[in-house]
């Protein structure tokens, strides 16, 4: 991370003077905004790094947050920010937290923003696949950790997630032990990397456990409780005796919806969430859910950036999930005692990934 | 990582005195080996940690190495150990390097060995799926990083690898740009986690790039040059114009074997390795290969253990590979100019994972 590009080199490239470059990089007022911006763009493209960012007393990280509540302890983002800030502070980094929008991303180029503000690295939380910076990350020169997003092929961006395959597998194994075979999955939206990972994990786990995959039982919705009523009746009529949900909010909606249908949880239908938000234990019945350790996700955000600042180019850093068993899951009353018949020739059974692509 | 279990609790569990427990844990001579061992086993099962392991001046890590050369700079393990020791030293951990065997693992229980010798955490390099400790890792209470091995479901063991999917994808994309479609893969042995990951990556990448998968072109062998002669003739008669190899040693064997068959590399057949060992650039022709940054793998061994010692339960930590293009790859002279015919209904095309299970 040493600063190799000099002001002189930038000046030569731009055909201007070193002092003009210096003014631009120090955000001086007596230089036109256009010239300043084009100098900054060039400096960044040449790999120039803000010297201040490497002074011991000025090591700065930034956490960009979007599409996520984080102000209250009950919010998903709260513990993530807590973990990130706490660990970074221990290691003498100051951390800024900046809620952003797609418009902010259009107005500010990522690398320029990082360089101008003297940040060493950033942790991006809650980005959607459509966000303008998702494209800029592909060529970024700054160590960047993204929660639940992945950028293929760039050495400077690392994906941080809770291991979806292992989390969904814990849920499916728990339901199988309880005798469930007709297991439904009500997922979040399709425009999310992690939601696609969880669908893929569900299909893999069903296939691995020799359970048939019914397209009517593997559904994309939205990461909100309000999505449930549109899908739960179909899942039930397709024979689901258990419903795994893409997050706890969906699970809350599913439980409410089942009650409206006069179905008891867990006696008639078992429900499993994902995340273990504080509210999960307060639902009626208390929710069995796949826990993400959100403090650890935040702490790991720091550890990944620390590794990348030490020239270790991580691509994926996954954390262990755990299954928190509460009262929303029970033995399947329609337990099939006869031997399972699985159509091992069906495309769905043979090829979960292909099936996944249908969405 | 605080030490919660007391000698008194262990003594009560064992129905013996605190001083006897103290003698056992401090490896005193005036106590029978059998009693000493059973006390240590009990202490470890109860989660007892050696207090010395948590004194600032006694923080100790150990790297266990097996099935891998590491003494010479040209050996695969050399840079891994260098990176691990260097980073750990920077952060005031002392590191011991211990070459081990399956017999050593049978004679020493993993957790007992760690506790008795006051180690905080370990980095395991070169373990095979049959190693006795692979079973013990499943219930270990010590933070453990394993290079190219994975233990499902335990919170204390993390897999460290170079991203196989991304590495193989770089190689396949490079060959496709050169007009190759009949691409063979000569892999390492089946009793290796990473070799299975690379086969899976090859099948996924071929499928993703809409190239047909021919079982005769996706072969398991051994991670040695000597394996090549048994497979290369078959790959060539199956029509391979390019051969991707599970590591650089296999690639060396493939190049020699092709020469014996009077085939020119790269004019007749392109060859790609995996690892970028120092010898790769000295081959004739110099080898195009998927580079693993071995120093970074070692440094990351420390970073993963550091995260786990800070209660961040990582399951997978993958590093970015890069493709080093040298002279062993060239444009396919049999480039097919007519449109590709891909049998999208074939099971092989639809279902690489299933195909993979055939081995």
HADDOCK unambig.tbl for C-alpha pairs under 7 A between the chains (distance, minus, plus):
assign (segid A and resid 155 and name CA) (segid B and resid 320 and name CA) 6.31 0.50 0.50
assign (segid A and resid 296 and name CA) (segid B and resid 312 and name CA) 5.24 0.50 0.50
assign (segid A and resid 300 and name CA) (segid B and resid 312 and name CA) 6.67 0.50 0.50
assign (segid A and resid 303 and name CA) (segid B and resid 307 and name CA) 6.64 0.50 0.50
assign (segid A and resid 307 and name CA) (segid B and resid 303 and name CA) 6.65 0.50 0.50
assign (segid A and resid 312 and name CA) (segid B and resid 296 and name CA) 5.22 0.50 0.50
assign (segid A and resid 312 and name CA) (segid B and resid 300 and name CA) 6.66 0.50 0.50
assign (segid A and resid 313 and name CA) (segid B and resid 319 and name CA) 5.61 0.50 0.50
assign (segid A and resid 313 and name CA) (segid B and resid 320 and name CA) 5.75 0.50 0.50
assign (segid A and resid 314 and name CA) (segid B and resid 318 and name CA) 5.69 0.50 0.50
assign (segid A and resid 314 and name CA) (segid B and resid 319 and name CA) 4.23 0.50 0.50
assign (segid A and resid 314 and name CA) (segid B and resid 320 and name CA) 5.91 0.50 0.50
assign (segid A and resid 315 and name CA) (segid B and resid 318 and name CA) 5.52 0.50 0.50
assign (segid A and resid 315 and name CA) (segid B and resid 319 and name CA) 5.24 0.50 0.50
assign (segid A and resid 315 and name CA) (segid B and resid 320 and name CA) 5.51 0.50 0.50
assign (segid A and resid 316 and name CA) (segid B and resid 317 and name CA) 5.73 0.50 0.50
assign (segid A and resid 316 and name CA) (segid B and resid 318 and name CA) 5.10 0.50 0.50
assign (segid A and resid 317 and name CA) (segid B and resid 316 and name CA) 5.72 0.50 0.50
assign (segid A and resid 317 and name CA) (segid B and resid 317 and name CA) 4.59 0.50 0.50
assign (segid A and resid 317 and name CA) (segid B and resid 318 and name CA) 6.54 0.50 0.50
assign (segid A and resid 318 and name CA) (segid B and resid 314 and name CA) 5.70 0.50 0.50
assign (segid A and resid 318 and name CA) (segid B and resid 315 and name CA) 5.52 0.50 0.50
assign (segid A and resid 318 and name CA) (segid B and resid 316 and name CA) 5.10 0.50 0.50
assign (segid A and resid 318 and name CA) (segid B and resid 317 and name CA) 6.54 0.50 0.50
assign (segid A and resid 319 and name CA) (segid B and resid 313 and name CA) 5.61 0.50 0.50
assign (segid A and resid 319 and name CA) (segid B and resid 314 and name CA) 4.23 0.50 0.50
assign (segid A and resid 319 and name CA) (segid B and resid 315 and name CA) 5.22 0.50 0.50
assign (segid A and resid 320 and name CA) (segid B and resid 155 and name CA) 6.32 0.50 0.50
assign (segid A and resid 320 and name CA) (segid B and resid 313 and name CA) 5.76 0.50 0.50
assign (segid A and resid 320 and name CA) (segid B and resid 314 and name CA) 5.92 0.50 0.50
assign (segid A and resid 320 and name CA) (segid B and resid 315 and name CA) 5.50 0.50 0.50
assign (segid A and resid 350 and name CA) (segid B and resid 351 and name CA) 6.75 0.50 0.50
assign (segid A and resid 350 and name CA) (segid B and resid 354 and name CA) 6.92 0.50 0.50
assign (segid A and resid 351 and name CA) (segid B and resid 350 and name CA) 6.72 0.50 0.50
assign (segid A and resid 351 and name CA) (segid B and resid 351 and name CA) 5.49 0.50 0.50
assign (segid A and resid 354 and name CA) (segid B and resid 350 and name CA) 6.95 0.50 0.50
